[in-house]
Amino acid sequence: EAVVEEPIFIDGQAELLQGVLKRNFEYLNVLMYTLGYYAVPILAGFDPFLKKGRLFEFDETGGKYEKQDYVVSGSGGGMAEIVLDDRWEAGLSETDAVLLAIRAVMRASRDNYTSPGTLAPITVYSVSKEGKRVLPEKKALRLAWNLYIKDKKRRGEKAQETFFSGKE
């Protein structure tokens, strides 16, 4: 935007990001697969021309996929997607959507054996036609802590010290 002195809308941002990923893959693909580690972004924004939110998922080769409802990524993505598939519905309030996202991340964290079962720090973004908003980290942690305690009680288990409650 600084170079062209024009706003770049969500579709243009997706194209730029796709180009960066493709170029990086050309140079880093052997290293990514040798180390078994790579990161791919998720892009969300409001399209002022279509008057709706748009959501893009990318793969490590630069593939770009527009999604309609939600996107998951990362080593626990499969478990998070199960929660979202089960509980997502059109018209969720922002609060309900945030709680659902936190629940999905917690489930992925609990059942993903490649990372520790902790949830901190957590960053929650909300994107709407009014713009993007970041939920304060302490509030997100308090919401996660409350869900964690509820889940432990439901299963008859005791809460563990490895979880950050947001009171720290």
N, C-alpha and C positions, 0 to 999 in steps of 0.2 A: 504494500500500500504506500509506503514511503517513496518507493522508486517510481511507481506509475501515478502517484498523487490522486488515486481514485480508490474508493472502498472495494475490497475484494470480497464478494459474497460467498456463501457456503459452498456453492458448486465450484467456484474458482479455487477456493482454499483446498477442496478435495483434490482437484487436478494437480495443484502445486505439490501437495503432500504425496500424492501418488508418484510424481516425477522424482522427488527426493528419495523415496523408498526404492524405486527402480534403480536409480544411480548408485545408491548405497549397496544394493544387492549385487550389482555387477562387480564391485570392488571387495565386498566383505563376505560373499556367500560361502566360500570355503572355510573361513574363520568361524562364521556362525554355526555351520553344521559340525565342524570339528569340536567346538566348545559346547555345542548343544544349547546355546543360549542366544536369544534374540528378543527384541521387544517390538511390538507393533501398536500403533496408536488407534484410538477411536476418535472420530470427529463428529461433533454435534453442533447444530446452529439453527437459526431461524432464517428461512428464505423469504425475503420481503416481497418477491414477485409471486411466488406460489402461496404466500400467506400461511405457511405451515413450517413446523420443525422438520429438519432432515438429519439423518443419522447415517454415518458411513463407518464401515469396518474395513480394515486393510489386512493383507497378509504380508509376510516377510519379503515376498518377491515384488511387491508393489501392486498386487491385485487390489482393486477397489470394489466394494460391494455396498450398495445402498440398502439399508434395513428399514423396516417400517415401525417396529415397536421398541425393540431393545437390542443391545449388543453385549456379549460377554467376551472376555479375553483373558489369557493367562492360563497357568497350569491348573487352576481350580475352576476354569470356565465351564467345564461340563457339569459340575455339581451346581454351580450358580445358575446355569441355564435350566436345570430341572426345577429349581425353585421358581424362577421367572415363568417358565412354561405353565406351571401349576397355578400360580397366583396372580399373574398379570392380567389386567383387563382394561379395556379402553375407558377413559374418563376418570382414572385414578386422580385423587387430589394430590397436590405436591407432597403433603405430609405422608400420605399412604404410599406414594411412589418412593420417597426417601426411605421409609421403613422397609419396604420390599427390597430395595437395593441393598440396604444394610443386612437384611436377613439372608439374601443371596450370597453376599460376601462372607458372612459368618459361616454359612453352610459349607461353602467352598473351603474356607480356612480349616474347619473342623475335620473335613474328610480328605484334605489334600495332604498327602504324606511327604510332599517335597518341600513343605515350608512349615514352620512352627504354628501351633494353634493359637496364635495371638491376633488381636485386631487393633493395631495402633501403629502409627496414626492413621486416621481415616479421613479422606477428602471426599466430600459430596458436592457435586455441581448440579445446579438446576438450570435448564435452558428453556426459555419461553420467548414469546414475542416482545416481552418487556426487557429482555436481555438475559445475561447469565448472572447467576448468583452462587456464591460459595457459602455453604452452611458452616458456621463456626465449628472448628475442630472439637472443642469441648462439648458442644451440643450434640454433634454426631456421635462422640464417644458415649455420652450419657444415654442416647437412644439405643446404641449398640449394647451397652451394659444392661439396660432394662430388658432388651430382647434376650440377652444371654442368660440372665437370672431366670426369666420366665421359662426358657427352654430347658434349663437345668432342673427346675422344679417339676416341669412336666414329665421329665424322664427320671425323676427321683434321684438326681445326682447332686453333688456338692460343687459350688463354684470354685474354680481354680485361681491361684494367684497369678497365673501367666496372662491373665486378661487385664488390660488397662481399663479402668472404669470411667476415666474422665475427671476423677476427683484429684488426680496427681497434680 
